[in-house]
Amino acid sequence: RATRHACKNGILALDGRVFLAGYSEGGYATLAAQRLIESNHADEFELVASAPMAGPYDLSSTATTILSKDSFDNPYYLPYLILAYNQVYSLYDSLHTIFKNEIADKLPTLFDGLHIRTEINAELPLRPRDMFQTNFLDDFDNNPKNKLRLALEKNNLYAWAPKTKTHLYHCVNDTVVPYENSAIAYAHFVDLGATDVTLIPSAGSDHGQCAFPILYEAKLWFDDLKEAG
């Protein structure tokens, strides 16, 4: 809708066809937008193809995987996720219930919108579990009705069958967003009856290094579809 509005001045001509693509968090947003359009707005948008790339579609399992690591190069992902979910779902009254006191005290400053990823990472332990309260970890690990776990499961993105042509791109060596996210989503899509979904693994080195080659591959796929009409 925003693109249609922006193009009303005639600078760009639109033919009505919609293609979705995004990488990492954008990959998750792409698949979520695809599900929403297919479910509620199919009459408004001619969705031709979707290319979700390296997204965390299985959020609950990804969080568990990251928490199990002895070292994680981007520890900021966990408070980034938890702060957002706590704001949306009001899961915990105090950050001190979740994080160790010294971490909880500085998170509001670190996540003030003025600090970049590397600055936040430098203030957090590389071992993810070292930033959390023991009681919080025990409940998350062992309680299937843990509030955060239930919120993450609510936002898993694989319990549906895409109708649009969909290519799931993901680097098999991704240590930031595990490749299993795309493999799990693909398996569920097929089991639920999707017939036009393809899982495309990439042999690139890691999450950041995979981004440009995968984006380019998706762009070439879109070009072929556009030329074919």
N, C-alpha and C positions, 0 to 999 in steps of 0.2 A: 504493500500500500504506500509506503514511504517512497519507494522507487517510482511508482506511478505518479505520485504527487510531484516529485522532483523533476520528472521528465515532461511535465505538462508544458514547459516552455519551448519544447521542440528541439532541444539540444541533442537529445538521444531519442531514436525511434524504437519503440518496444513492439514486439510481435505477439506478446501475451504469454509466451512460454516461460515457465519458471524452473530454474535449476538451483539446487541447494548444495552448498559445500562449506566445510569448516574443519579446522584442525584442533586437536586437543580438547580444551573446554568448548571450543567452537564445533568440534565433532559431536559432542554431546548435544549442544544447542541445535545443530543441524538435524539430528535424528529426532529430537523433541519437537522441532518445528514441523518436520515431515509427518510425525504422528498426529499433531494437532490439525494440520491442513487436511490430511486424508480423512480424519474423523469428523471435522466440523466445517471445513471450508473448501471442500472439493469442487463445489459449484462456482466458487469465486476464482480459484487459481488453477491454471493448467500446469500441474506439477509433472514435469517430464522425467527428471532424474535427480537422484540425491547421492552425494558423496560424503558420508560421515568419515572422518579420518582421525584415528588414534584417540578416540574419546573414551571416558570412563563410564561406559554404559551399565556396568555392574558395580555401582558405587559401594554397596555394602561389602562385597568381597575385596574390592580394591583397598578400602580403608583397613580391613583386617590384614591384607598383605603388607601394606606400608608399616603398620604397627608391629609386624613380626620381624622387620629388618633390624639388624644390628647397626646399620648405618644407612642414612638416606640423604642424598645431596641436596634435596629441596624440602627440608622439614617444615617450611612455612605453609606448605599445602594443607597440613592438618588443621592448624588454627584458622587458616583462611576458610576452610570448609566449615569447621565447627562454629565459628563466629557468625557465618552467614545463616547456617541452619538454626542457630539459637535465636537469631533476630527474627527469622520467619516463623518458627514453630514455638518459641518461648519454652525451650526444653529445660533450662536450668536458670535458677535465680541469680547465681553468682558464678563468675569465671573461676573463682577459687574452688568451687566444687569440682571443676574439670581439671584445671591446670595447677601445677605446683605454684606456691604463693609468689615466688620471684618471677615466674613466667606470666602469671595472671596479672601482676602489677604493671608489666610493661607492654602487654599486648594492645591495649587501647591506643597507646602512643605509636607503636610499630605499625598498626593498621589504621592510621589516620589519613591515608590516601596520599601521603607525601613521601613515604619510604618505599624504595624499590625492593624487588625480590632479594637481591644479594645482601642488602642491609638488614632485612628481616632474618634471613638465614644465619647471618653472622651472630645474631643474638639468641639463637635457639640451639639446643643440643642436636648433634647429628643422629643420635639414637632416638628415634621417635618416642619410645615409651618413657624416656627420661624427662619429658616435659609434663607428664600427667600425674594426677593424684592416684595413689594405689587403689583406693576404693572405686574410683571411676573406671580404672582399667579392669578391675575384677568384675564389675557389673557388665561392662561392655563385652568382656571375654566370655562370660558364663551365663548371662541372662538373655534368653532369646527375646524378651520383651523390653530390653534396654531402650530407653527413649530415643537415643541417637541412632541406634541400629534400626529401629522401626522407621524412623524418618528417612534414613538412607535407602532402606528396602522399598519404601513408598515411591522413591524417585529412580529406582532401577528402570531401565528403558527397553527391556527385551520381551515383555509379556504381551506381544501383539504381532500381527503379521503384516508387514509393509506391502502395499499394492504397487507402489512406484518402482521403477527400475532403480536398484540401490547397489552401490559398490561400497563395501566396507574395507577401507584401506588401513593397514596397520603394520608397523615395523616389528618383526618378530623379536628383535633384541631390545625393545623399549623397556627401560628400567624405571621410567617415571609413571607412565600409564601402561600397565602390562597388556601384552598382546591378547591375553586370555579374555579381555573385555570384548573384543571383536569376535573371537571364536565362540564365546558363550552366547552372545547376541545372535550370531549367525545360526547356531544350532537351534536356539529357541524359535527363530523366525521360520526355519524350515519345518520344524516339528508342528508349528501352528498353521502351516499351509502356504507360506510365502513361496512364490514360484519364480520371482525375478530378482533375487538377492544373490550377490556374489561376494565371497570373502577373498580379498587380494592381499596376501602377505608381501611385505617388502623386506629385503635383506640389508637394509641400511643399518648404521651403527647404533643409533640411539634416538631418543625422542626429538631433540632439537635438530639433529643432523638429517633426520628423515623427512622433515616438514617440506622443504622445497621440492625434492624429487617426487613426493607423493602428490603435492598440490599440482605439480606440472602434469603428472600422469592423469589426474582427474580432469584437468583442463583439456587434455587431448581427447579424453573420452567424451566430454561435453561437446567438443568441436565435431567429433564424428556424428554424434546424435543430431546436432543442429544441421549439419550438411545433409544427413539422410532424411531430414524433414520430420 
